Amino acid sequence: MHKRITTFLLVIMLVLSVLTACGIPNDYNHDRNLDRSSATPLTLEGNDFVKVAENDNLELLLNPDNSEAAVKDKKTGRMWYTNPPAKSGDAIATGVNSSELASQFIIQYADKANHISTANNYELSVANKQFKFYQTDHGVKVDYLLQPKGEVTYMPRAVTKDDYEKIILPKFPKARDKNSLKNAYNKVVMAKESAKRREDIIAQYPLAANMDEIYMMFGSVSNTGLTRISKLFEEAGFTLEDKQAFETKMGMVETEAVKWFTISVEYSLDKDNLVVSVPTSDIRSSKELIVTGITFLPFFGAGQAKEEGYLFIPDGSGAIVDFKDNKPFKSEFNMKYYGNDNALDISSQTVTMQNMHLPVLGIKTGDQSYLGILEDGAALASLQINKAGRINEYNSLGLLYSIHENNTVGLQSLSSIAEVRVYQKTAYKGTYKVRYAFFVGDNANYSGMASYYRNYLQQSGKLNKPNEVNELKKKKELHTYPFYFNLVGSVNKKASFLGFPRDTEIGLTTFDQAGDILRQLAEKGVKDRVVKYTGWMEGGISNTDPDYVNPSSTLGGKKGLNRFLTTTAEQNIGVYFDWNGSYRNTIRNSWFDSFRESRDAAQFITQKTAYKRSFSISTGNVNRKEAWYIYNPEYKKKLSDQFNASLQKNNKINGIALEYEGLDLNSDFVDENQYDRTMSQQNDEAVMREFADNVALMASGTNSYALPYVSFIDRMPSTSSMLDFYTYDVPFYQLVVHGLIPYATAPINQTQATPQVELLKLLETGSIPSWMWVYGGSEELKDSNFNYLYSLDYQIWFDEAVRIYNEARGVLEPLADVQMVNHERLLDDVYKVTYANNTSIYINYRPSEVTVDSMNLAAQSYKVIH
């Protein structure tokens, strides 16, 4: 019995802690009156496209009948439409799938019963003509009211005498409107009514028992009259909230449940771009509802299966989904930009995904295409992928923006299980903004998109220009085509001491041994070398808070580090020492460091401590033996500030490799100081900026916002996530940054491909080969958390690594400063890469010879044409 009571009390405490995070967030806006006092209304008529704005390059057109938009290239006359022009002939789409084809956006919303539903602006707004146009400086804004037609009346069913005579009547100055109002409401003097009549009135309006006079709506008002008078109330400025307030004064606890939403979409022309914006301040809803997400322009530029074209998806290096590819596609597929948010409690993961590092998307249809560039709010966006033949005839890409992140939590009492939806307390307050660039002819492909995006980043100050790259090389912060490898210094392993388990640091590559490997490479003729040193601080790979320079005593301590730094400086060897300010292993807690879980760890939406999970490859379920605390952003910044101060005192270190900053982007949902992903991105950028001001910076994978700060990219993805419905991979990322930032692949000795295939991939992507090595001692790693390091003895791979490097270097070093300008698929598994100096590389991955462009390519071979 005592145990059951204790369990019950624990359940109550859990329920109370969760309920504090439940319900509609306090900052949510339920006022449907958008301030348009300074806006210029735009009156449009007709049922065909009308020009509403133009510049030297583009015309913006709008259809007054359905609010669809289109962009026209003034030079070519080509058009791009927000909705498919031939949608009415779609033989597959029915019901809501048909109305979504005519929609500019789709919302996700939740009600107080935790149900998640969707609604589109065609069914609830366009079909009911509930939208208005406003002229802007460079385009037009469209205000949408989404609500079922005929469902809403702004008329209160009963009001007090004072509300009617002093608040309502004065708002109707016209005699005709006053008469309509008087014909709709009956003045009731309670003392003159029969006892039965008074009883009926009080049953409906309990507070009328204390009133002498009230005004009640006549029951005989026709639907037509009700609609007309309701419209008068709306035009007079009364809201649904006013109606509810009037009725509440009459004692009406349950008022009519009205579902409505307001959302605005702004289209603007900016030189040769269309910019589409959705301000979050205009996203509102009726009470008891909350908009959790919005997908806008889900069919912009969509193409049918019968057309030539493809979807471009920035997954990893990049992926193409050809319109005519009939691979199975069972359901809509969503991918988050910048990877998963580990502060959302993910219960399973069945597919290991690459990040979408670059916030872009693209569609090619025939000989025209567009590139979408996500600007404001990119960290909150997901890409929605749909293939033709499932719910409609179109291949399409949509952008789903999170407005209020949420999780469901199961609460178990002594007798039942309930599920509660928990929301983040404070939503993003900015604007969701996407910039669209358009292409026709030879540039209407993913290579043209990449070229445009590269120039966009450079003009925005987010990517080095060639002259800035040359300056970095003069300062020896960039290496042209180096031999690159990642050395693992030490790891921590549980060992028994006098029968008690304790942490033991195992040295795998000391500082002197690292110097020995560099010496052996020099003897092989390898002069240009870059090394990343992982696990170099006390505690190894799993070291605790990295708040100061603390070289591992197991590896040689400060003296050993200084000897190593002197050697590398004399030979101009680039050395990047790893730094992890994002995660901390949960099994390495210590009272002797500064970290405190309750203060310094991020939190899930449920206000529990947030962990980065690992998942079983076979089942996709959480591996509960491996988890890492997620540092909250403020603690991360504190660590970086302290570490950079320490770096100033150890000025021989001139390179730092960030393990996760620029790769993983996590929220922190702690109630009192919440960080959404846009805020965490700003914090990570501040961390990277501080490091880049002091040392050369390396980052792994690297999301686009990290590009202004890095001198070298490690583990640059050379493939996509290779999902079943992809047609083929493309090196889009490489097309963007080649010649501006050197980049290396994931370690070749940790892949499943043959060395020859890896060599071909290097040549196709213009990459530097990468290796992960230890000097020795890896046999001690058996049956530990570091099994993946077991076969990394450098001596096993040394000669093969030098051979592959020398062959790749012979082709790619002369191209290291040259921009990659074109990549094309000639046949299945046969590609051609072209550089700005007209050098082309043909790559054949096939196990048999092929003939392309009047030349023979042997099986799994390449050919360079100057």
Secondary structure, 3 states (H helix, E strand, C coil): CHHHHHHHHHHHHHHHHHHCCECCCCCCCCCCCCCCCCCEECCCCCCCCEEEEECCCEEEEECCCCCCEEEEECCCCCEEECCCCCHHHCCCCCHHHHHHHCCCEEEEEEECCCCEEEEEHHHHHHCCCCEEEEECCCEEEEEEEECCCCCCCCCCCEEEHHHHHHHHHHHCCCHHHHHHHHHHEEEEEHHHCCHHHHHHHHHHCHHHHHCCEEEEECCCCCHHHHHHHHHHHHHCCCCHHHHHHHHHHCCCCCCCCCCCEEEEEEEEEECCEEEEEEEHHHCEECCCEEEEEEEECCCCCCEECCCCEEEEECCCCCEEEECCCCCCCCCCEEEEECCCCCCCCCCECCCCCCCECCCEEEEEECCEEEEEEECCCHHHEEEEEECCCCCCCEEEEEEEEECCCEEEEEEECCCCEEEEEEECCCCCCCEEEEEEEEEEHHHCCHHHHHHHHHHHHHHCCCCCCHHHHHHHHHCCCCCCCCEEEEEECEEEEEEEECCEEEEEEEECCCHHHHHHHHHHHHHCCCCCEEEEEECCECCHHHCCCCCCCCECCCCCHHHHHHHHHHHHHHCCCEEEEEECCCEEECCCCCCCCCCCHHHHECECCCCCECEEEEECCCCCEEEEEEEEEEECHHHHHHHHHHHHHHHHHCCCCCEEEECCCCCCCCCECCHHHCECHHHHHHHHHHHHHHHHHHCEEEEECCCHHHCCCCCEEECCCCCCCCCCCCCEECCHHHHHHCCCCCEECCCHHHCCCCHHHHHHHHHHHCCECEEEEECCCHHHHCCCCCHHHCCCEHHHHHHHHHHHHHHHHHHHHHHCCCCEEEEEEEECCEEEEEECCCCEEEEECCCCCEEECCEEECCCEEEEEC
